[in-house]
Each structure stands twice: as structure tokens, then as C-alpha cells.
Amino acid sequence: MAEIRLLLVDDHPVVRRGLRGYLELEPDFTVVGEAGDGEAALLAIAETSPDVVLLDLKMPGLDGQGVLDRLGSAATTGDGPRVLVLTSATDAERVPNAISAGAAGFVYKDIDPDALASAIRTVHSGQLLLSPVAMRGLMSGNGSSPSAPSLTPRESQVLGLIAKGQTNRQIARALGVSEKTVKTHVTNLLRRIGAADRTQAALWAVRHGIG
């Protein structure tokens, strides 16, 4: 079982202590650091190179959204950690901005511990994960959206696999086609749905019930 290195970011020491106490019981988790605000989080990310950051949004000074904005595309291109937002259910309206800024998942602090462990493994594997409440926040936060463009059955298949975090090579194996063919489908998909990258495509798929 591969090790997953975790950084805990929350301004409440009791919350961080509770998370550490539970997560360190998992055989594949190693907590490599903690931070109580956004600036400290960015320093800790640079110093400890975590695989997954558990990030609260409400913090003094630089908040969680600020951390996501500062990380930029690094959280979604493989150059930085995957970020799992772990925050209050009252923050549902923050879902669209957090996901657009690169968060790989959005769950709430009342989550069951076993479900949290599963969520960490899911985002670490490259998939996008939203709790049902966060999904509703995402949908409502986007208001009325234009009609989705029509996709071919093959494009829908490829998009669904992108939303599951699969690479071009994995998609090619799943569909029994060449990796070059998959790259062509991905390029056409991004242009058709107006997505700049695979993360935006995965988010689009979630919004439109694909995957």
C-alpha cells in the first residue's frame, strides 16, 4: 500500500489534533505537517511536499481560497499536492470558486471518519470528489447555464473516464483504442465544451451528470 503524505490546515488546534490522531491510525497515511493559517500552509507545502492537503476555508489572514489561488494550477497539473477542502457545511456557496481554483474535493467536517479516509484516497488517485451537499452548492452556484453541447457516445465515454481521473493511457486501455486516438478525442472535447484543461473538463462532466 503506497504511502499518502498529508498536511493538515485548520486554524483550530483541537481540530488538527483530532484529525492527526485518527488519520495516523490508517496504515497508508503519514501526517507530515500542520498549519494554522494560509501563509503557514504555503510554507509547509514547500517544505514537506505533501501528497494531499486537508484545507479549511475559514482562517485568519490568508484563507483557504487564498491558498488555492496562490497554488494556481499546481494542484491539478501534478506539480503540487491534491487539495481536499474540509470545511463547515455553511460554506456550500464557496464550492464553485474552490473547485475552479483547483480543489480536488470538497467535504464537510461532520463527515464520518471512514468516509474521510476514503475521500483522501479518492482525491489522491486523481479523481474529483464532492459531497452531496457540496454538489448542490456547485450546481446552485452556477445559476442557469447554457445548454450543454451534444457529445458523441465515444466523447461521452472519454469524458466520463476523465472525470474519474484516468490518464490517456488508461482510457486507451479501457476503450481498446490507441493513446493517439484518445488524445484526439480529448482535444476535441476540450474545444467543444470550452474547457481549458482536464480538470475543467472533469468539473463540466460533474455538472452535467457525466461519469
Secondary structure per residue as TSV (DSSP state, phi and psi in degrees):
chain	resnum	aa	ss	phi	psi
A	1	M	-	360.0	125.1
A	2	A	-	-71.5	142.4
A	3	E	-	-72.2	138.2
A	4	I	E	-116.3	116.5
A	5	R	E	-89.6	126.9
A	6	L	E	-116.0	143.0
A	7	L	E	-119.7	129.2
A	8	L	E	-102.3	122.2
A	9	V	E	-123.6	107.7
A	10	D	-	-159.3	142.1
A	11	D	S	-82.0	-1.2
A	12	H	-	-104.7	112.5
A	13	P	H	-57.7	-34.6
A	14	V	H	-64.6	-39.6
A	15	V	H	-64.0	-45.6
A	16	R	H	-62.4	-41.1
A	17	R	H	-64.1	-42.1
A	18	G	H	-64.7	-42.4
A	19	L	H	-62.6	-46.6
A	20	R	H	-59.9	-44.8
A	21	G	H	-59.1	-39.3
A	22	Y	H	-78.7	-49.0
A	23	L	H	-64.7	-31.5
A	24	E	T	-72.6	-7.5
A	25	L	T	-79.3	-17.9
A	26	E	S	-79.0	130.5
A	27	P	T	-63.9	-24.6
A	28	D	T	-100.8	3.1
A	29	F	E	-105.0	137.0
A	30	T	E	-130.9	118.7
A	31	V	E	-82.4	113.0
A	32	V	E	-96.3	-7.1
A	33	G	E	177.2	169.9
A	34	E	E	-137.7	156.1
A	35	A	E	-149.2	145.4
A	36	G	S	-105.9	-0.8
A	37	D	S	-156.4	172.1
A	38	G	H	-64.2	-42.6
A	39	E	H	-63.4	-42.8
A	40	A	H	-65.0	-34.3
A	41	A	H	-63.0	-44.9
A	42	L	H	-63.0	-39.6
A	43	L	H	-64.4	-43.0
A	44	A	H	-66.5	-35.7
A	45	I	H	-62.5	-44.1
A	46	A	H	-65.6	-35.2
A	47	E	H	-83.7	-33.0
A	48	T	H	-109.3	-13.1
A	49	S	-	48.4	60.1
A	50	P	-	-71.3	157.4
A	51	D	S	-82.0	-39.5
A	52	V	E	-133.6	134.5
A	53	V	E	-108.6	124.1
A	54	L	E	-90.7	114.2
A	55	L	E	-121.0	121.6
A	56	D	-	-80.7	150.2
A	57	L	S	-91.2	-36.0
A	58	K	-	-91.9	105.4
A	59	M	-	-144.7	154.8
A	60	P	S	-69.3	152.9
A	61	G	S	69.7	-127.6
A	62	L	S	-74.0	115.2
A	63	D	-	-87.2	-175.5
A	64	G	H	-61.9	-39.9
A	65	Q	H	-61.9	-38.6
A	66	G	H	-62.7	-37.4
A	67	V	H	-63.3	-46.4
A	68	L	H	-60.4	-43.6
A	69	D	H	-63.7	-37.5
A	70	R	H	-71.7	-34.7
A	71	L	H	-68.7	-27.7
A	72	G	T	61.3	-137.4
A	73	S	T	-80.3	-5.1
A	74	A	H	-59.5	-32.1
A	75	A	H	-71.3	-16.2
A	76	T	H	-118.5	-4.2
A	77	T	H	-104.7	-2.1
A	78	G	T	93.9	-3.4
A	79	D	S	-89.8	-4.5
A	80	G	S	-145.6	-177.8
A	81	P	-	-74.9	160.1
A	82	R	E	-79.9	139.4
A	83	V	E	-113.5	120.8
A	84	L	E	-107.3	111.2
A	85	V	E	-72.8	127.2
A	86	L	E	-127.3	102.0
A	87	T	E	-145.3	-173.0
A	88	S	-	-76.2	147.1
A	89	A	G	-65.5	-15.9
A	90	T	G	-74.9	-5.4
A	91	D	G	-96.6	20.9
A	92	A	G	-58.0	-31.6
A	93	E	G	-68.9	-12.4
A	94	R	G	-86.8	-6.6
A	95	V	H	-56.6	-52.3
A	96	P	H	-56.1	-45.7
A	97	N	H	-65.7	-39.6
A	98	A	H	-65.2	-45.3
A	99	I	H	-67.2	-42.8
A	100	S	H	-62.1	-30.7
A	101	A	T	-81.9	-4.6
A	102	G	T	120.8	0.5
A	103	A	-	-62.1	137.3
A	104	A	S	-90.7	-11.3
A	105	G	E	-165.6	161.8
A	106	F	E	-146.7	109.8
A	107	V	E	-133.1	170.1
A	108	Y	E	-114.2	159.3
A	109	K	T	-68.8	-11.6
A	110	D	T	-89.0	10.9
A	111	I	S	-65.6	144.6
A	112	D	-	-64.1	139.1
A	113	P	H	-54.4	-41.5
A	114	D	H	-65.9	-36.0
A	115	A	H	-67.8	-34.6
A	116	L	H	-64.9	-43.8
A	117	A	H	-59.8	-41.7
A	118	S	H	-65.0	-39.4
A	119	A	H	-63.8	-40.5
A	120	I	H	-60.7	-45.6
A	121	R	H	-66.1	-34.7
A	122	T	H	-65.5	-48.8
A	123	V	H	-70.2	-31.5
A	124	H	H	-63.9	-32.0
A	125	S	T	-76.5	-5.9
A	126	G	T	106.0	1.1
A	127	Q	-	-91.3	157.5
A	128	L	-	-91.6	132.6
A	129	L	E	-131.6	125.4
A	130	L	E	-129.2	133.5
A	131	S	-	-67.5	159.5
A	132	P	H	-55.0	-40.7
A	133	V	H	-65.6	-41.7
A	134	A	H	-64.6	-36.7
A	135	M	H	-61.3	-42.2
A	136	R	H	-64.1	-38.5
A	137	G	H	-63.8	-37.8
A	138	L	H	-65.1	-46.1
A	139	M	H	-66.0	-45.0
A	140	S	H	-69.9	-30.1
A	141	G	H	-71.6	-14.5
A	142	N	T	-99.5	-3.9
A	143	G	-	60.2	-151.3
A	144	S	S	-83.3	124.4
A	145	S	-	-105.8	155.1
A	146	P	-	-65.6	160.5
A	147	S	-	-59.1	140.3
A	148	A	-	-70.8	140.1
A	149	P	-	-65.8	152.1
A	150	S	-	-75.2	128.8
A	151	L	-	-110.0	148.8
A	152	T	-	-73.3	160.1
A	153	P	H	-54.4	-39.7
A	154	R	H	-67.4	-41.2
A	155	E	H	-63.3	-38.4
A	156	S	H	-63.9	-39.3
A	157	Q	H	-62.1	-48.1
A	158	V	H	-62.2	-43.8
A	159	L	H	-64.0	-40.3
A	160	G	H	-60.9	-38.3
A	161	L	H	-73.6	-33.5
A	162	I	H	-61.4	-43.1
A	163	A	H	-63.1	-25.0
A	164	K	T	-85.9	2.5
A	165	G	T	85.0	15.2
A	166	Q	-	-81.1	146.1
A	167	T	-	-79.9	168.9
A	168	N	H	-58.0	-39.8
A	169	R	H	-63.8	-43.4
A	170	Q	H	-65.3	-39.3
A	171	I	H	-64.6	-42.1
A	172	A	H	-59.6	-43.0
A	173	R	H	-65.1	-41.2
A	174	A	H	-65.2	-36.0
A	175	L	H	-97.8	-6.7
A	176	G	T	69.8	35.3
A	177	V	S	-126.8	175.1
A	178	S	-	-79.0	157.5
A	179	E	H	-64.8	-32.5
A	180	K	H	-63.0	-40.0
A	181	T	H	-63.8	-40.7
A	182	V	H	-62.7	-43.5
A	183	K	H	-58.6	-39.2
A	184	T	H	-64.5	-43.8
A	185	H	H	-61.8	-42.9
A	186	V	H	-63.4	-45.0
A	187	T	H	-59.3	-45.6
A	188	N	H	-64.6	-39.4
A	189	L	H	-62.2	-49.2
A	190	L	H	-58.3	-41.8
A	191	R	H	-67.7	-41.0
A	192	R	H	-66.6	-40.3
A	193	I	H	-96.5	-0.9
A	194	G	T	74.0	31.9
A	195	A	-	-99.1	140.5
A	196	A	S	-82.8	-24.3
A	197	D	S	-156.8	-178.7
A	198	R	H	-66.8	-32.9
A	199	T	H	-65.3	-44.3
A	200	Q	H	-63.9	-35.4
A	201	A	H	-65.3	-41.6
A	202	A	H	-63.2	-40.6
A	203	L	H	-64.5	-42.0
A	204	W	H	-59.8	-42.9
A	205	A	H	-61.5	-43.3
A	206	V	H	-61.0	-44.5
A	207	R	H	-61.3	-33.3
A	208	H	T	-104.6	14.8
A	209	G	T	71.0	30.1
A	210	I	-	-107.3	132.1
A	211	G	-	109.0	360.0
